[in-house]
Amino acid sequence: MDFTIAALLTQDGVITGAVYALLAMGIVLVFSVTRVIFVPQGDYVAYAALTMAAMQAGKTPGVIWLLLILSTIATAMEVSALVRSKSTSRLPRALLTYLAIPALLVALTIFLAPLQLSIYLQAGLTLALVTCLGPLLYRVAYRPVANASVLVLLIISVAVHLAITGLGLILFGAEGSRTTPYSDARFNLGPIQVTGQSLWVLGTTLLAIVALYVFFNQTVRGKALQATAVNRVGSQLMGIRSNEAGSQAFLLSALIGGLSGLLIAPITTIFYDTGFLIGLKGFVAAIVGGLFSYPLAAAGALLVGLMEAFASFWASAFKEVFVFTLILPVLLWRSLRTHHSEEDEE
């Protein structure tokens, strides 16, 4: 291996690591607020990429049907819960959140998808559709069992992933898709050539990290989410509703996942089940960060990307083995340093 090859592999590793960093931050966000190890995080990537590809082909994306199904179920559950608790004053907000907004997005998609919009308008509409899935999934699958154990929530996450993946096959088909790059520019940087798409990935990732930092440190909602992550019971005593915090965490997680899908779609071919493997690599990065630290999760994602890139050069058939083996020494080290108790605090 000479310097040129090493530079190319480093570039690939940094680019893929940037995408994994976004996914890792989404996983850390959801777990810290809701205790859910969100296995379907990578499915947002596949849904966003395939939705964008469908729009670029002038087709109405199948994700709208999943959105309608979840919207109908979530609306029925929320209305029923509010009526039973005699909190009918909150019905207008519930109908707006779980019914009106998804229905408006579906109507806009049906009208706009065949019109061959600009790539940026297509990306914005795709991001809105995928982001809307987050709160709906939380209301349907997780909120009814929000106080369950971490193991039960993990089992539910696996079931949700399997359901979303199976529906992805029905909604998008078995064929893979790749979208048009956001930029065709190319720049020579020494022995390597940097593409405009690579700069899009890096720039968007850095912007998302800064935006999350500002949100959590400078806004009231962000600080409320942080409080919920630190102490759920204490935050509830201070008037922070854990259900709303969970819904907001899932919304941000879906936004991050959809953004990751839009960034990676022009680089690699995405299939309906591709998100699972991508999400697992983001999970490895989150584990490196201890499932609580965003900077450590981003650093872990960079390490995962670099290891995958160099492993693909030395032993491409075993690159996944190298990546997932990384989790073993990290878990062993954390196990030796962590005080064990019979039961985690709720």
N, C-alpha and C positions, 0 to 999 in steps of 0.2 A: 504494500500500500504506500503510495507516494502522497505528497502534500495535497495535490489537486483532488485526488479521490477522497482524502480525509476531509477536505473543505466541503466537497459536495455532500458527503454523508452528514457532516455537521449541519449544513443548511437544511437538508431533509429532516434531520432530527429536531431541529429547532422549530420548523414549521409544523410538523405533526405534534410536537410537544406543546405548541401554543394551543392547538385544538383540544388536546387532552387536558390542558390547564383549565380551559373553560368548563369542560365536563366535570373535572375534579371539584371546581368551586361550586358547581350546581349540586353535586352530591354532598359536599360538606355543608352547604347551606341548608338543604332539606334535613339532613341528619341532625344538625345542631339544634334546629328549631322543633322538629317533630319526632326525632328518634327513628325515623324511617330510613333504612338503607335502600335508597331508591334505585332498584335494579333497572327499571325502564328509562333511566336517564338517556342512554344511548339511542333509544327508540325515537326520541324527539329528533335526533340527528337524521335518521333514515326518513322519517315522515317529512321533515323540512326539505331535504334534498329531493325526494321523489315528488313532493308537491310543487316545488320550483320547476322541476323538469317537466311535469305535466303542463304547467302554465306556459312554459316556453314552447311546448308542442301545440299550444292552442286548445288544450283539453281542460275540462273541469276536473280538478283533483278530487280523488276519492275521499280525502280526509274530511270533506264536508259532511259525509254521512256519519262518520264517527262522532263528529262534533254535534250533529243533530241528536244522535242516540244519547250521548252523555248529557246533553242539555235537557232533554226530556226527562231522563231519570233524575238528574240533579234537581230540577225544578219541582218534580213531584215529591221528592224526599224533603226538600227545604220547606215547601208550602205545608206539607203534612206536619212537619216538626213545629212550625210556627203556629199552626192552628191548634195543635195539641197543647202547646205551652201558652196559648192565649196571647201571643205576641204579634197580633195581626198588623200592628203599626209598622212592622219591618217587612211586610209583604211587598210593597213597591220596590224597595231596594233589592230584595231577593229576586223578584221577577226581572228587574233590569240586569242583574249580574248573571243569572243562570239561564235566562230565556231571551231577553231582548238583544243583548250584545251578540251572543252566538248566532241568533237568527239574522241579524243585520250583516254579520260577516259572511254567512252562507249566501245571502242574497247578493251581496257585492261580488262574491267570488263567481257565482253563476253568471252574473252580468258581465264582469270584467275579464274573466279568464280567456274567453275566445277572442278578445280584442287585440291580442299581441301588444301588451303594454311594454313600456321600457323596462329594462332589467331591474332597475332600482324600485319601481313601483311593484313589480312582481315579487321582489324580495321583501318589500314592506308588507304586502298582503299575505305572503307565506308566513312571515314572522308573526303576524297578528293571529292567523289561524292556529298555528302550533302553540303559541303562548296561551291562547284561550283554553287549550286542552288541560293545562296545569290545574287551575282551580276546580274544574269540573271533575277531574280524576280524584282530587283530594276529597271533594264532597261525596262522591259516589263510593269510593273504595276505602278511604283512610279515616275520614272524620268520624264515621260511626264507631270505629274501634280505636280512637286516638289514645286511649289510656291502656291499651293492651301492651303486652311485653314486647321487647325488641324482636324476639324470635317470631312471634305471631305476625308482627308488622313485616318482617322479612319474608315470611311465607306468602303473605298477601302481595308483596312486591313481585315475587317470582310469578305468582298467578296472573297479576296484571300484565307483566312482561309477556307471558305466553299468549295471553288474550290479544294484546296489542300487535304482537308479531303475526299471529294467525290472521287477524283482521287486515294487517298490512298486505299479506299475500292476496287476500280477496280484493282489497281496494286498489292496489297498485300493480298487481301481477308479479310474476316471477322474474321478469326481465330487469336488468340493471339499467341505471340511467346516470348520465353525467351532464352537468349544466354548463352554460357558456361562461367563460371567465369574466370577471368584472373589469379586467384590464389585460390588454395584449402587450403591454410595454415590457421591454427587456433591457437590463442594464448589466454591463460588464464590470465586475468587481474583482480585479486580479484574475486568478485562474478560473473563477466561477462566474456563471451568469445568473443574475437574480431577476426573477419574473415579477411583473406587477401584481399578479395574484398572490405571490408570497408576501409582498409588502402589505397587501390588503389583509391577509391573515394575521400578520404580526401587529399591524397598526390597530386593527379592530380588537384584537385580544388585549393589547395594552390599554386601549380606550375603555373596554369593558371592565378591566381590573380597577382603573382609576374611578370609573363611575360607581362601582360597587363600594370602593373605599369611601367615596364622598357620601353615598347613600347611607352607609352604616354609621358613619361618624358625624355627619352634619345634618341629618334629617330626623324628625321625631319618629317616623315609621321605622326607619332603620335602627334607631336605638331601641325601639320597642321589640323588634325582632332579636336584637342582641340580648336584651333582657330575658326574653323567652328562652333563648339558647342557654343562658347561664343558669337560670332557675325558673322552671315552668310554674311551680306553685307560688313563688314569690312574685313573679310578674302578674299572675292572676289576682293576687291580693292587692296589687297596685293598680288594678283596673284594666290590665291588658288582656284582651280576649285571646285565648290560645287558639281558638278555631280560626279567627281572622288572621292571626300570625301564621298559622299553618297554610291557609289559603294563599297568603302573600308569598310565603316561601316557595310554594309549588308554582305560583305564577312566575316568579323570578327564575326558578329552575327550568321551566319550560321555555322562557325567553332565552336563557343561556344555551339550552340544548338546540333550539331552533336556529340561533345565531351560529352555533358550531356546524350545523348541517348546511347552512348557506355558504359557509366558508370552505368546507371540505368538498362540497359537491363538484366544483370545477376541477379538483385535483385528482379525485379517484372515482371510480364507478361505484355507485351505491345501490345495494339491493334491499329488499324489504326487511331482511334479517341482519344486515350489516351492522346496525346500531348496537347489537348486543356485544360484539367483540370490541368495538370502539368504547362503549360504556365501561366494559371491564377494565380496559387500560386506564380510563379516567378514574376508576375505582382504586386501582393499584396506586395511582398518584395520590388519591385522597388518603389512602392508608399510610403512605409515607408521611403525609402531613398530620397523621393522627386523627383524622376525621374532625378536626376542630380549627386548624390553622390554614387560612387562605394563602398566605405567602409560602408556607411549607408545601401546601398542595400544588401550587404553581411550580415550585422548585422540583417537586417529585415528578410532575408531568414532563418537565424539561429532561429530567434524567431518564424517564421512560421512553421519550421520543428519541433521545440520543442512543440509548441501548438498542432500541428496535432498529434504528438506521444502521448501526455498525454490525449488529447481529445478522441483518439481512445480507451484508456483504460477506461476512466470514462463514455463516452457516444459515442460509436463507430458510432451509426446511425446519430449523429449530428456533427461529426468531421469537415465536410466541412463547416457547418454553423459557427462553432467557428472560423475557419480560415478566412473565408470571412467577418465575422463580425468585424475582427480586423481592416479592412480598414476604418470603419466608424469613430471611434474616431480620427484616424490619419488625415482623410480628414477634420473633423470638426476643429481639432486643427490648421491645416495648413490654413484653410479658415479664421479662426479668426486672424491669424498672418500675412496674406498676403494682400497687398494692391490690391484692385480690380480696373480694368479699363474696359472701354467699349469694347476696341478692343486690342488684343495682338499685340505687335510689330512684324513685319515680319522680 
